[in-house]
């Protein structure tokens, strides 16, 4: 496919049209001003719904037919079941049986368990995927095999796109660990409990037709209702909607790698030296092994100082829950629960609050929670010498990861990326990121096992940590150190064809992803 | 003012235009089919809101100015503070000081405490009121003194009108018993605690600008957030936003009137005889003295039978809370708390769930809770021999009451009106209601101290209670009995001018209210 490209405000060549619709190039952080009104879905009437509230359909197939499934529709799913989802594949298997073509799949994220969708991409049942493609689907797209362009959005960007009417969902299928026949649903209980359903909120509010699929139907009223039955058209009871052990892990483990533990310790020491850990501060760490260790170090520092955090943002896990229960954090504002302790805590503790991309991340709202965080700890596949970040492609050009909440969390007051200097002998700090996902002006600190680099824009942090004794270097020094060890990395072998675009939090296109040249 | 009238499906002459906008005449229950899309408010961007989340303005005046208050705007408030509200009057006092004219006040209800608004209606600051006018404002309108037409909607109809874009709120002012600086708010704690804020939900979701006013500012995050800060533009801290003893009563009392107790007992016995009180049934009673007594009788019957209700709809009160705590009802789905026990229970008990007109009553949704109720107990100022009901005007024609959730609750499976045969020697059962608010086809049973009348449409109830020994009469017999005692009532002395319209739950006009002829 040939594409008209334009250079955006970040200097990246991006298409002016994406899947047949005009696209706005990135204009700089906070520069694009939206106009117009939020999308309003069609007005329903209770006259069309059963007065007794019972919206059950015999099975998913019947519900999809009742919802009017047909060629070219946009079908959405959520990813709270992560790699344990059993619903998305069934939807497109049914669509294939029904002879439906050219669907757009609009998941909040896709996982390796969705590899079977490849056959539907190949056969024409699915035209393309808008949403992160973790693993095999990303590889498939990177090889130039997907008909349409992939569109990658952050969690907040996905809410924004739906709210603003950029993406109109025809049918949303919401897998719900617990639901009643009216469609009230939550993720707190049942065999597939995942804690919350925030990633499906936009879908429930804005999709034309909403199907709730559950393997734990309870009598009305299902409370609390994280998804409101008043937005739901059909309810389907199924034997199993997810694989519990792949939805949440029974245990979440702190890293045992000495390098990573050292990075975690250095990150916590940096925050302390910079004066960021003070009474009433707030942080978001995440659930990777390094992040967990950082959270633990934060806890130690708080105990020593006799202070507490006002709130922490989850991905929640056992360690964060322990801090809440110990009183070290005032509240967990949680976007997804990563282990069973997180699920339990959200079910039992009113201070463990379920949030959504609307509350936390939507940039086209009247503020959001992300910008209120004192410390945001994030990862990256690559960072460049201008502090630009990449989280979606590897240095070989393969699109293998989603954005998640990463772009949204960049709006935190201090954004720190604890990353190894190299992975598999490939340096992580580059002259230029393969794919630009986050502008360097929003990334404040890089912490590696060989030193810390502070963005020159953050003179306050440079001053505060000047005499801290911490190993503070320039980012160029860190890059050179990595290249001394691993050698100068080769640029990826890329074709000219664009296979996906990366949206910024405001719906503009910040970069494009090229196909990997396999020849 | 001269008005073009048309006869609607209920045979009532209604205007085809209301306050300059076309109005659709009532077409029958479930007959009007909405078209088009829900209203979408303007798209915001976080770039316009403080990154640290602090949206405070120095005072209400500053917030109203910041919100762009100007001539002709529609300003909304909620009525969770009932007759203890201290906010609405201040808004219009400020508007008067600023020289603003022709505002539309769109309260979810107004009360006698809002009598000071009359001077703003007279001076031109307020053009007219859309919303119930309990007491003095209703009298003012009935005397033909309001410039525009009053528009009365049910709680669900108000949500529908806002959702569908019939009413566009320019500025919503939400009085909040507890809030943080970001605008997250709830009604659970603080000196003005009112339990919940569901009547302000539509306002928060759809108004262009939203101001939260609180006398209990708490550190972020205010949880739970019944109103989401992400919908809020400005926050104002005030000394006092409500008069606690007028917001909730410390005690709610069961009637001591022998007649009313008898009506209550008869109502409960009827429900029992008709087989409506069975394990897992649901009911909505209300908070009047008679309703409380009916709830109590329901409790006695459940205890005797060893059964429980699946849920009860509130207006909650001490007695309903006791039933919840005793396990006699599985959950309270509550639209407003009527006493301090209701507030406490909602704060503490996860099974005491806060609802909104969206969940419970909106007819332009994908179903609502109202139609799922087995028994709805409601009041009326008048009923006619065709079982039509009036709740807004007295038999002298004065518009003195709002619709509340009455029209919405008519969709319950069995609707019972326990009413006295006469009030102040004026018969309640008439040849024709002064104002048609609810069509007779939705009203099933009238219970008076002199007998019970069953709507002939409900042959099932007639059959079930045939041999019950209960005093079952025709509605004509009841009417004749009242007239034997009180004499045939005179029709009200009405002028030709229409002063208000009554909207049905779907936004159509079911009746018009005429001015009272005082000459």
Interface residues (C-beta under 8 A of the other chain):
Chain A: X30 X31 X32 X33 X34 X35 X36 X37 X38 X39 X40 X41 X42 X43 X44 X45 X46 X47 X49 X50 X51 X52 X53 X55 X163 X164 X165 X182 X183 X210 X219 X220 X221 X223 X224 X225 X228 X229 X230 X231 X232 X233 X280 X310 X311 X330 X331 X333 X350 X351 X353 X358 X359 X362 X363 X364 X365 X366 X367 X368 X369 X371 X372 X411 X413 X506
Chain B: X30 X31 X32 X33 X34 X35 X36 X37 X38 X39 X40 X41 X42 X43 X44 X45 X46 X47 X49 X50 X51 X52 X53 X55 X163 X164 X165 X182 X183 X210 X219 X220 X221 X223 X224 X225 X228 X229 X230 X231 X232 X233 X280 X310 X311 X330 X331 X333 X350 X351 X353 X358 X359 X362 X363 X364 X365 X366 X367 X368 X369 X371 X372 X411 X413 X506
